[in-house]
Amino acid sequence: MTATPIEPQTTAMAESTKGFVPAVLLCFFLGSLGVHRFYLGKIGTGILMLLTLGGLGIWSLIDFVRLVVGSMKDKNGLPLRR
């Protein structure tokens, strides 16, 4: 019987396939339409933003700040690729 080698655990987090720069630009220029939410795969909240015009701009501003700070993630909860 042979022993199988134990693989070391990696501590690197997985990254989203969605980019940081496109998400920020979409939010800046089309944030009130929720296009950045559609890009990130968050279809439900994208539709809500579209219907409310980004929460009259407030929701768009909050999303823009969250994107720039790095706290907004894609639909799978992965951080955006920088």
C-alpha positions as CSV (number, residue, x, y, z in Angstrom):
1,M,0.0,0.0,0.0
2,T,1.4,3.4,-1.0
3,A,0.8,6.6,0.8
4,T,-0.8,9.4,-1.2
5,P,0.8,12.8,-0.8
6,I,-1.2,15.4,1.0
7,E,-1.7,18.6,-1.1
8,P,-1.0,21.8,0.8
9,Q,-4.0,24.1,1.1
10,T,-3.9,27.3,-0.8
11,T,-4.9,30.5,0.9
12,A,-5.4,32.4,-2.3
13,M,-9.0,33.5,-2.9
14,A,-10.7,32.8,-6.2
15,E,-11.4,35.8,-8.4
16,S,-14.4,36.7,-10.5
17,T,-14.1,36.6,-14.3
18,K,-15.7,40.1,-14.2
19,G,-13.4,43.0,-14.3
20,F,-13.1,45.9,-11.8
21,V,-12.7,48.7,-14.5
22,P,-15.6,47.8,-16.7
23,A,-17.9,47.5,-13.6
24,V,-16.8,51.0,-12.4
25,L,-17.2,52.6,-15.8
26,L,-20.7,51.0,-16.3
27,C,-21.7,52.2,-12.8
28,F,-20.4,55.7,-13.4
29,F,-22.0,56.2,-16.9
30,L,-25.1,54.0,-16.7
31,G,-25.5,53.5,-12.9
32,S,-29.1,54.8,-12.7
33,L,-30.1,52.1,-15.2
34,G,-28.4,49.3,-13.2
35,V,-26.2,48.1,-16.1
36,H,-23.3,47.4,-13.8
37,R,-25.6,45.0,-11.8
38,F,-26.5,43.1,-15.0
39,Y,-22.8,42.9,-15.8
40,L,-22.0,41.4,-12.4
41,G,-24.8,38.8,-12.9
42,K,-27.2,40.3,-10.4
43,I,-30.2,40.4,-12.7
44,G,-32.9,40.8,-10.0
45,T,-31.4,43.9,-8.4
46,G,-30.5,45.2,-11.9
47,I,-34.2,45.1,-12.9
48,L,-35.1,46.9,-9.6
49,M,-32.5,49.6,-10.3
50,L,-33.8,50.0,-13.8
51,L,-37.4,50.5,-12.6
52,T,-36.4,52.9,-9.8
53,L,-33.7,54.7,-11.8
54,G,-31.1,53.6,-9.4
55,G,-33.1,54.5,-6.4
56,L,-33.3,58.1,-7.7
57,G,-29.5,58.1,-7.9
58,I,-28.8,57.2,-4.3
59,W,-28.5,53.5,-4.9
60,S,-26.2,54.2,-7.9
61,L,-23.9,56.4,-5.8
62,I,-23.7,53.8,-3.0
63,D,-22.9,51.1,-5.6
64,F,-20.2,53.3,-7.1
65,V,-18.5,53.8,-3.7
66,R,-18.8,50.1,-3.0
67,L,-17.2,49.3,-6.3
68,V,-14.3,51.7,-5.8
69,V,-13.7,50.5,-2.2
70,G,-13.8,46.9,-3.4
71,S,-16.7,45.6,-1.2
72,M,-19.0,44.8,-4.1
73,K,-18.8,41.3,-5.4
74,D,-20.2,39.3,-8.4
75,K,-23.3,37.1,-8.2
76,N,-21.1,34.2,-6.8
77,G,-19.7,36.3,-4.0
78,L,-16.3,36.5,-5.6
79,P,-14.2,39.7,-5.6
80,L,-13.8,41.4,-9.0
81,R,-10.6,40.9,-11.0
82,R,-8.4,44.0,-10.8
